[in-house]
Amino acid sequence: MRGGGVPGATLAVDLPDGTTLHEVTAWNATSAGASGALISTPADVNRFFAALLNGRLLRPAELSAMRSTVPADPARMWPGAQSGLGVYKTALQGCKGEWWGHRGSFFGYRTISATTPDGRQATIALNQHPTPSLGAAQELITTTLCDL
């Protein structure tokens, strides 16, 4: 990557539903601060969350504080999400249990990572943001975790 900038009009595609897609691969994601400064694979993200949520990265009191939740802002998250300190908790719909993880998005990208207390994991990395919707991505996480 060399620099970045706002995608130009010549790099836009108008879709039949009225959505305009922009070519964003030259955009420097570090403009989002630390959230865009790390390049990793879904497997890397799964390993990180396994270590974090199994207590290998933080002391018990710190992990407990992270897992203390309040209802998440419904305008920014899916229904029923609980927000902790840097992690979200969501009940699994369609099977028993819950998952912990995080989601993020940036121009052209969306990622959701989820880990259940019994060790099931799924990380989805999409490069077609804003579609599919956050709800559709969360539903895919739930379906995947329930089928593991």
N, C-alpha and C positions, 0 to 999 in steps of 0.2 A: 504494500500500500504506500502511496506517496501523497501525503497531504489529505485533503478532503474538501468538502464543500456541499452546497445545496445542489441537488440534481437539476439539470437544465430541462427546459421544455422539450427539447429534442429527444430526451431520454424517458418520456412519459408515454404510457399506453392507457387509453380510455377503454374500459370494459363495458359490455352491454348493460350491466346493472348500474352504470353511472360512476363506478369506482375508477379512480385513476391510480395506476401503478407507476412507480418511479424506479429507475435503475439506481440502486444505492450501494453497490459493491465498492465504489471508490470513496464512500463516506468514511471518515475517520471516527470509529466508534469510541475512541478515547475522549471525545467531546462530552460523553456522558460520565466522565470521571472514572472511578474505579470499576463501575459496573460494565464498562466497555473496554477495559484495559487487559482483560485476560482472554486468551484463546484456549478453549478446551473442547474435548469430545464428550458426548453423552456418557461414555464409560468413565471418563475422568470425573464428571459431575456425580455420577453414582458412587464412585469410591469416596469422594469428599463427603457426601451426605451420610454414607455408611459410617465413616470415621467420626463425623460430628455427632450424629444421633446415637451412636453406641458409646459415647463418652471418651473417645480416644484423643479428642482435640481440646476439650474444656474440662475444668474441674466440675464436680457434680453440682455445686451451687450455681455456677454460671450456666450450665445446661438447663437446670431447673428454671432459672430466670428466663432463658430463651423460650421455654415451653409454657410460660405463663401467658395466657391468651385473653383477648377481648374480641368481640365480634368485628370482623373486617368490614371495611367500607364497601357496601354493596355496589356502589358505582364503579369500583375498581377491581372487585373480585367476584367470584361466583357465589351463588346463594349458599349460606351455611358455613362459609370459610371463617376460621378463627385466626386472628393475627397475633403472633408472638414477636419476639425480638429478632427479626431477620428470617423468621420461618412462619409458615402457615400450617394450620391443622385443618383437615377436611375429613368428614365422615365418608366412608365408602358407601355409595348408593348401589344396591343390588347384591351386596355381600357384607359380611360382618367386618367391623374394624374401622380403622382410620389411617390416614397417611399424613406425613409431615414433609414439607419441602418448601420450594420457593418457585416463583415464576418471574420472568423478566421479558422485556421487549425493547426493541429499538427499531429505527427505520428499516423495514424489510425483514425483521427477525422476531421470533418469539420462542421462548424456551420455558418448559415446565419440568421440574424434577420432583419426584415423589418417592418416599421410602416409608414402608409400613414397619410397625414395631417388631414384626416377626421376620423382617429382612427382605420382603419383596420390594423390588425397585423398578421404576420406569422413568426415563428422561426422554422428553420429546423436544427436538430442535426443528423448528420450521423456518423456512426462508421465504415465506409468502405472506408475512404479516402486512396488512391487517386481516387477511383471510387465511385460514378459517378463524372463526371467532374464539375468544378466550373460553367461552362455554363449551364449544366443540372440542377444543384441546383438552380441557379438564375432563370431559366425558370420555375421551380416548384414554387418558391416564387411568380413570376409574375402571373402565372396561378391561384394560391391560392388567391392572393389579388384581382384579377379581378373577381373572382367568388364569393367573399364575399358580 
